[in-house]
Amino acid sequence: MAIFICKTCGTSFEESPSPPKSCPICSDDRQFVPRTGQEWTTRESLQSRHANLWKQHEPQLFEIRTTPKFGIGQRAFLLALPDGNYLWDCIALLDDATRHLIHAMGGLKGIAISHPHYYTTMQDWAEEFDAPVYLHADDREWVMRPHQKLQFWDGETLQICDDIQLIRLGGHFPGGTVLHWSSTHDGQPVLMSGDIVQVASDTTRVSFLYSYPNMIPLSAHTVQRIGQKLATHSFDRIYGAFEDREVLANAGEVVARSVRTYLDHLRDEDVDR
């Protein structure tokens, strides 16, 4: 019996003697099955071939990323706050060095995940550090491996500690969530966006899609709603899902301008671009 992990998206499945026939996450329009078909690995095999890299972005903010790239290639973040450490988003590999480092830093008080593509092995992280995992209830159906540490929340916001508020934006997934961190070292709030708000290659822009690999847009109405909701929160920086995807100043203005650009390109008018 083994816990199998999808090589394409990093999702882990319940213990079984053989791999699942398919990965529902990858079969969905927002993801993809490779031409070569679905492939699987195990936690043990993953650890033997990969390792996690750490990078400090701010005094209280650490990036954790797997090398060589595995699955989607997203990064997780550890927020080292006065009342405890919180993990934002998740990666499939929980290696021995990461276990040791996080325990040495005081463990984890909670884990929050933006959307199902980053659920990965959240169950192992939760069990290792005895920490709850906060998931929006609108995405409950995408949990492939139930666990007692998973806590589903409803509504538009959830305050998980004095410094952290989770905000449901929807869009990419119905329960798509971003994290608003209010008490940073310089007093300027930060938005941890996953790819609910995708920081572009030109980091003075962000965008919003239903599917990134398949390039399926969101409706103008949805993007406008996301923009209006974010406009009620102050933030100066955005840390996105992937390496070097950060907006490091005036991030609220960047989002507002990007929403306007998106809407301009979806206007119902006779313009040949």
C-alpha positions as CSV (number, residue, x, y, z in Angstrom):
1,M,0.0,0.0,0.0
2,A,1.3,3.5,-0.9
3,I,0.1,7.1,-1.1
4,F,0.4,7.9,-4.8
5,I,1.1,11.4,-6.0
6,C,0.2,12.7,-9.5
7,K,3.4,13.8,-11.3
8,T,1.6,16.5,-13.3
9,C,-0.2,18.4,-10.5
10,G,1.3,17.0,-7.3
11,T,-2.1,15.9,-5.8
12,S,-1.9,13.0,-3.3
13,F,-4.5,10.2,-3.1
14,E,-5.6,7.8,-0.4
15,E,-3.4,4.9,0.3
16,S,-3.9,2.0,-2.1
17,P,-2.0,-1.0,-3.6
18,S,-1.9,0.6,-7.1
19,P,-2.1,4.1,-8.6
20,P,-5.5,5.6,-9.4
21,K,-6.8,5.2,-12.9
22,S,-6.9,9.0,-13.4
23,C,-6.4,12.3,-11.6
24,P,-9.6,14.3,-11.5
25,I,-7.6,17.5,-10.9
26,C,-5.8,17.0,-14.2
27,S,-8.8,15.8,-16.1
28,D,-10.6,19.1,-15.3
29,D,-10.5,22.0,-17.9
30,R,-8.3,24.1,-15.6
31,Q,-5.5,21.6,-15.7
32,F,-4.3,18.9,-18.2
33,V,-3.3,15.3,-18.7
34,P,0.1,15.1,-20.6
35,R,0.3,13.5,-24.0
36,T,2.2,10.6,-22.5
37,G,-0.7,10.0,-20.0
38,Q,-1.1,10.2,-16.3
39,E,2.1,9.3,-14.3
40,W,2.5,8.7,-10.6
41,T,5.1,8.7,-7.9
42,T,5.2,8.1,-4.2
43,R,6.4,10.3,-1.3
44,E,9.5,8.1,-0.9
45,S,10.4,8.3,-4.5
46,L,9.8,12.0,-4.6
47,Q,12.1,12.7,-1.7
48,S,14.9,10.5,-3.3
49,R,15.0,12.6,-6.4
50,H,14.1,16.2,-5.3
51,A,14.9,18.6,-2.5
52,N,13.4,21.9,-1.2
53,L,15.1,25.2,-1.6
54,W,14.4,28.1,0.9
55,K,14.6,31.8,0.2
56,Q,14.0,34.7,2.6
57,H,12.0,37.6,1.0
58,E,11.3,39.7,4.1
59,P,12.2,39.4,7.8
60,Q,9.1,37.3,8.4
61,L,8.6,35.7,5.0
62,F,10.3,32.6,3.6
63,E,9.7,30.9,0.2
64,I,9.9,27.1,0.0
65,R,10.3,25.6,-3.5
66,T,11.1,22.2,-4.9
67,T,14.1,21.5,-7.2
68,P,14.2,20.1,-9.8
69,K,10.7,21.4,-10.6
70,F,7.9,19.0,-9.6
71,G,4.3,19.1,-10.7
72,I,3.0,22.6,-11.4
73,G,6.1,24.2,-9.9
74,Q,4.5,26.5,-7.4
75,R,6.1,27.7,-4.2
76,A,4.8,27.7,-0.6
77,F,5.5,30.5,1.9
78,L,6.1,30.4,5.6
79,L,5.0,33.5,7.5
80,A,6.9,33.7,10.8
81,L,4.5,35.8,12.9
82,P,4.5,36.7,16.6
83,D,1.8,34.2,17.5
84,G,3.2,31.4,15.4
85,N,4.2,30.3,11.9
86,Y,1.7,29.9,9.1
87,L,2.1,28.1,5.8
88,W,0.6,29.7,2.7
89,D,-0.1,27.2,-0.1
90,C,1.5,23.8,-0.2
91,I,4.0,21.8,-2.3
92,A,4.1,18.0,-2.6
93,L,7.6,17.5,-1.2
94,L,8.0,17.5,2.6
95,D,11.6,16.5,2.9
96,D,13.6,15.8,6.0
97,A,15.4,19.2,5.9
98,T,12.1,21.1,5.7
99,R,10.7,19.1,8.6
100,H,13.8,19.9,10.7
101,L,13.9,23.6,9.8
102,I,10.2,24.2,10.4
103,H,10.3,22.4,13.8
104,A,13.4,24.4,14.7
105,M,11.4,27.6,13.9
106,G,8.6,26.5,16.2
107,G,6.4,24.4,13.9
108,L,3.3,25.5,12.2
109,K,0.1,27.0,13.8
110,G,-1.9,26.8,10.6
111,I,-1.9,26.1,6.9
112,A,-4.0,28.0,4.4
113,I,-4.3,27.0,0.7
114,S,-5.5,29.2,-2.2
115,H,-7.1,26.5,-4.4
116,P,-7.2,22.8,-5.2
117,H,-4.1,22.8,-7.6
118,Y,-2.0,23.4,-4.5
119,Y,-3.6,20.9,-2.1
120,T,-0.8,18.4,-3.0
121,T,0.3,16.6,0.3
122,M,-1.3,19.1,2.7
123,Q,-2.4,16.1,4.8
124,D,1.3,15.2,5.5
125,W,2.2,18.8,6.4
126,A,-0.8,19.0,8.7
127,E,0.0,15.7,10.4
128,E,3.7,16.4,10.8
129,F,3.2,19.8,12.5
130,D,-0.2,19.1,14.1
131,A,-1.7,22.1,12.3
132,P,-5.2,22.8,10.9
133,V,-5.5,23.3,7.1
134,Y,-8.0,26.0,6.1
135,L,-9.8,25.3,2.8
136,H,-12.8,27.1,1.4
137,A,-15.9,24.8,1.5
138,D,-16.8,25.7,-2.1
139,D,-13.8,23.5,-3.2
140,R,-14.5,20.6,-0.9
141,E,-15.1,18.2,-3.9
142,W,-11.5,18.5,-5.0
143,V,-10.0,16.9,-1.9
144,M,-8.7,13.5,-3.0
145,R,-7.5,12.4,0.4
146,P,-9.7,13.2,3.4
147,H,-8.0,14.0,6.7
148,Q,-9.1,15.1,10.2
149,K,-7.0,18.3,10.1
150,L,-8.8,19.8,7.1
151,Q,-11.1,22.7,8.2
152,F,-13.6,24.0,5.6
153,W,-14.8,27.5,6.0
154,D,-17.7,29.3,4.3
155,G,-18.4,32.9,3.4
156,E,-16.2,35.7,2.1
157,T,-13.5,36.1,4.7
158,L,-11.8,34.2,7.6
159,Q,-9.6,35.8,10.2
160,I,-7.2,33.0,11.2
161,C,-5.1,35.2,13.5
162,D,-4.6,38.9,14.3
163,D,-2.3,39.4,11.2
164,I,-3.9,37.1,8.6
165,Q,-7.2,37.3,6.8
166,L,-8.3,34.9,4.1
167,I,-10.4,36.4,1.3
168,R,-12.5,34.4,-1.1
169,L,-12.2,35.8,-4.6
170,G,-13.5,32.9,-6.6
171,G,-12.6,33.1,-10.3
172,H,-10.1,30.4,-11.0
173,F,-12.0,28.1,-8.6
174,P,-15.3,29.0,-6.8
175,G,-13.4,28.9,-3.4
176,G,-10.3,30.7,-4.8
177,T,-8.7,32.4,-1.9
178,V,-5.9,35.0,-1.3
179,L,-4.2,35.8,2.0
180,H,-4.0,39.4,3.4
181,W,-1.2,39.9,5.8
182,S,-1.5,43.2,7.7
183,S,1.4,43.5,10.1
184,T,4.6,43.2,8.1
185,H,8.0,44.5,9.2
186,D,7.5,47.9,7.4
187,G,3.8,48.3,8.2
188,Q,2.8,47.9,4.5
189,P,0.2,45.1,4.1
190,V,1.0,42.2,1.7
191,L,-1.2,40.1,-0.5
192,M,-0.3,36.4,-1.0
193,S,-2.2,35.6,-4.2
194,G,-1.3,32.1,-5.3
195,D,-2.6,32.2,-8.9
196,I,-6.0,33.4,-8.1
197,V,-4.4,36.8,-8.9
198,Q,-1.5,35.8,-11.2
199,V,1.5,38.0,-11.2
200,A,2.6,38.4,-14.9
201,S,6.1,38.1,-16.4
202,D,5.9,41.9,-16.5
203,T,5.6,42.3,-12.7
204,T,3.9,45.6,-13.1
205,R,0.8,43.6,-14.2
206,V,-1.4,40.8,-12.9
207,S,-4.1,38.8,-14.6
208,F,-7.0,36.5,-13.9
209,L,-7.9,33.2,-15.8
210,Y,-10.2,30.3,-15.4
211,S,-7.4,28.1,-16.8
212,Y,-3.8,29.1,-17.1
213,P,-2.4,26.1,-19.0
214,N,-5.4,26.0,-21.4
215,M,-5.6,29.9,-21.5
216,I,-9.4,30.1,-20.8
217,P,-10.4,33.6,-19.6
218,L,-12.8,34.6,-16.9
219,S,-15.8,36.7,-17.6
220,A,-15.6,40.5,-17.4
221,H,-18.2,40.4,-14.6
222,T,-16.1,38.0,-12.5
223,V,-12.9,40.1,-13.0
224,Q,-14.7,43.3,-12.2
225,R,-16.1,41.7,-9.0
226,I,-12.6,40.5,-8.0
227,G,-11.2,44.0,-8.6
228,Q,-14.0,45.6,-6.5
229,K,-13.4,43.2,-3.6
230,L,-9.6,43.8,-3.6
231,A,-10.2,47.5,-3.7
232,T,-11.6,47.4,-0.2
233,H,-8.2,46.1,1.1
234,S,-5.0,47.9,1.3
235,F,-1.8,46.2,0.2
236,D,1.6,47.4,-1.2
237,R,3.1,44.1,-2.3
238,I,2.0,40.8,-3.9
239,Y,3.7,37.5,-3.8
240,G,2.5,35.2,-6.5
241,A,2.6,31.5,-7.0
242,F,5.8,31.2,-9.0
243,E,9.5,32.1,-8.6
244,D,10.3,35.8,-9.1
245,R,6.6,36.7,-9.6
246,E,6.3,39.5,-7.1
247,V,4.8,43.0,-7.3
248,L,7.1,44.9,-4.8
249,A,5.4,48.3,-4.7
250,N,2.0,50.0,-5.3
251,A,0.4,46.6,-5.7
252,G,-3.1,47.9,-5.1
253,E,-2.7,50.3,-8.1
254,V,-1.3,47.5,-10.2
255,V,-4.4,45.3,-9.6
256,A,-6.8,48.2,-10.3
257,R,-4.9,49.1,-13.5
258,S,-4.8,45.4,-14.6
259,V,-8.5,44.9,-14.0
260,R,-9.2,48.0,-16.3
261,T,-6.9,46.5,-19.0
262,Y,-8.6,43.1,-18.8
263,L,-12.1,44.7,-19.1
264,D,-11.0,46.9,-22.0
265,H,-10.0,43.8,-24.0
266,L,-13.3,42.2,-23.3
267,R,-15.5,45.1,-24.2
268,D,-18.4,44.2,-26.5
269,E,-17.6,46.5,-29.4
270,D,-16.6,46.2,-33.0
271,V,-12.8,46.5,-32.6
272,D,-10.4,44.3,-34.5
273,R,-7.3,43.9,-32.4
